[in-house]
Amino acid sequence: MTKSHATAVYKNSSTTTTMKKSKTSGKSKADGEVNSKPAGIQDASAATKQKPSKAFKKKLTNVNAVSEATPSVTAMAIDKLYLDLLISEPEMDAVLERAQQMQKHSKLGRGTSKSTFFKHAFVQKLPSGAIARFHIVPNNRGQGANMQLVLNPNQMERGDSSPLIKMFKELFPLSWKEIASTMLIRRIDVCLQLLGVSINDLLITLDGSKSGAKVLVKTDRNGFVQTIYMGDTQSPQHGAAYDQVASDEYKSMVGEKPSRQHLRDIAELVMEPVKKVKDRIQLESRRNFDKPVDLAQLAEITSPFGKYRILVLDSKAQKWDAGFCGYIDSVRLRGMHGARAHLSMQCGKASEVMNQVTEYEVRFARMAASWWNAEDYAASLLETLKKSAAWHFLTVMEKKK
């Protein structure tokens, strides 16, 4: 068990190489088989390179190996920040003219205004590769802020603040600090990453076990879950969980900066038992404020993931009966409360039906992820924001006593 196992996990060396070492270690073939099968790691990796039928036969060993390890959760970070700039209409028109001139001189790029609720969008590429967006002239003039700044603090680095301050000075040559100090937060997304678990093996609910409407569950062609959305239009907060590796690959393809660069430095434990870092999920909690808030009000939000519940579909899933599999998919789509209501409407409210649903719910509740404790992430949003690289710029928002 001590033979180069750490190398296979932490150095990203191929499992083919590891298996060759085991064959030449001087042990008998029978010994090699006894030592390799309980871990399930080498067999599963080799199976992925074989024909689909053989890979399927060896998948059970692979799943058991993953389920025995404890997934890790990274520290919280601010993923998106929407800031309202409280400027008058004359100031807005002047800023728009300056931004258009800066675009002609390639100091600003032109961004898409789709889904922004603004007529004009300009982008500033920061030294780290992160993007700052300036939205100007709302679609409904006289309603809401006349200008908006959008940042992704999770992508920013400390050197990004100086160019952003310089841009503010050019857009507001006489009053940049006063305008920046009165910015209010319209929307804030806090995120963390789950390492070592596949999104297809998770069920995530919002607002507890009996509620939490689902907006959408996105799947691929084979029916495997890719993205889970939580909450609805009436929810004070919304959530999303998605495959971060696939997202980063897409961002790299279109020239955007991936969300995280050095996972090993951030995570408490890096798990790469089978497929390098393929199993990496980003979990986001988004808050839209009907009335934008200042930093003092932001500090009062101290448990951004307090209402999120994570359940794991365990490695014995192949033993589920068809009815329970259907119930799981109903919960994915409708939430637990919605699934109960749907089944009682479709199947009636006879005692045998409701007893079966209750049994499913008890069985379902036992799948709560032992490694997920929302209380571990009970830091205020302001505290989390202060740890980001964007804070060097945002300090101007602090009210001096």
Salt bridges, closest charged atoms under 4 A:
ASP84 OD2 - ARG186 NH2 2.86
GLU89 OE1 - ARG141 NH2 3.06
ASP93 OD1 - ARG141 NH2 3.51
GLU157 OE2 - LYS257 NZ 3.47
GLU170 OE1 - LYS107 NZ 3.34
ASP189 OD2 - ARG187 NH2 2.72
ASP189 OD2 - ARG286 NE 3.71
ASP248 OD2 - ARG280 NH1 3.33
GLU272 OE2 - ARG264 NH2 2.84
ASP294 OD2 - LYS399 NZ 4.00
ASP321 OD2 - ARG363 NH1 3.25
ASP329 OD1 - ARG332 NE 3.83
GLU361 OE1 - LYS210 NZ 3.10
GLU361 OE2 - ARG340 NE 2.89
GLU383 OE2 - LYS387 NZ 3.93
GLU398 OE2 - LYS386 NZ 3.76
